[in-house]
Amino acid sequence: MGGYRRRGWAVGGLTFLAALLVASCSTRGGNEDASTLQQARKFLHQAASFRMVGEFRTPDGTTTPFDARLDGRGGCKGRVGKAESMLVGRTVWTRWEDSALPDAVTALNGGPLPEVDPTASSDRDPAWAATELLRGSYMVTRLPSKAEPAEGIAPVCQAGQLVAQAGDDGADVTSGAVVARGGERLRPLTLTEGPVTIRIYVPEKDKPTVRRAEYRVEGGRSYSIQFSELGKPVAVRRPSASVQTVDSEQVLAALHQNAS
């Protein structure tokens, strides 16, 4: 069986997030802008639970919206594209709308599947088999996954947790011109570490709370996030035992059943 291909809307998996962790926690030197950035992240960290709304952009320009709520204990839930998804511990549950299943199967496969002989039995069609497994079911994925789209909302949640980590004071941070976003005047603070650029927007005059954040990685991957509902309690629970589930490995096996 051939290896799983890694394309589609996914954030780039744990490797990309590890790069963000290096950037978000690196400290050098010290200046007023760096202190402000650290204070802003500290407020987010102390809030523990919060909401993240935004979109992820792949190198080819494809964008996928997300709306996630983090509970402050490592769990989160929300939507990524046309799927509802939740993360509890190291396990993700994701369920797509029926209309989104063709695109979901393509993403999980890493690209379009080859056409199948129309005279063959339908259960030998990988796309059909995977679609039927996913229809009405939560796909259960243990992290990390061999196929990045199977990680569902996990990369979004993990990125938010990284932003919320309050690092040590002092970092190479630059301040940009004040901009208007959502009817508020915000000051951008930018930290670049290796291939990763993180830009955090804080109020021009009020206490330095993170309002928005942007991540850009050399090669074209990026996040755009708006933070809200800081400190609002969030309950994240795994689906009940009565709901229909399918293991992501079973779905991937169905997709690659004809691979050499």
Steps between C-alpha positions, in 0.01 A plus 500: 500500500632841407560769764229750580529826309482827690311773320173689534386757757682354800722725707814294444465281806710488811822595317355842413368544853840412642642784293238733645594387850863589438401843373242576767728409790835629372638799687795724430608845601220715639300808407166666572328334204615156616368571849162605357478185291576283801237681708243450226566128483493484879144640508396233249674231701329610822159502331555127427179457299428707190358498148701504177338594168698527179631314201793291391665558163704240313791581266269466197271770638220271620334631817303308761303680774497381859318586821647338811446530874777393739414388853832584666569134580632387164162427345316691233210474260359679200486491122764477229351559159184289480594266782434507871797383700618467858829423671520324836845393617677353196181390322299691240141439389396652165168474315437655159177619348384258227552768234864535608589129490640498142744780584582336834584170332719678244688682775548183706635328191744783435343582164247367245458124486545316169184409313370150560360265235125578504422130451685404819322440829435826687676371811823495298476875441722664769312830490163327540628277780654789695193718451268231635723452804492874574132562431329590827804394704761672710845409371724426797869589467782444747766768466723530311334366186660367183262725303495860617134577410402219739624719787186713467492800730808390699756721315280807554463423871869431546595824325272694737658331799844602377396864471364489853826380650663784691870488418787677674544874466718630220481411133585653165165666430413786267197730520310606189265785418159500668225345286119485525354152539141429598439861601801505734841657467765233542878499509679206334797341677708269286741224601697309236688182580649301214228425242216605732356851538247565777309829510284579800257795503437682828283808578672830431429640846327244723677216681699279261252217439535283190217588262632341182796296389655400169745221429699479181750233405742514211338309217157660532324340798319746724237545773281801568331492842268726697477435876190565709298374799812493719429316823153381393452139623498233232392137545675256267389138524562204275193372312281258691549127453172483307621705200635333188879512460764372261875484552700724266737211427205304363406790272858538377524126439185517287649784297821308436348156448618488139844652562795286402 
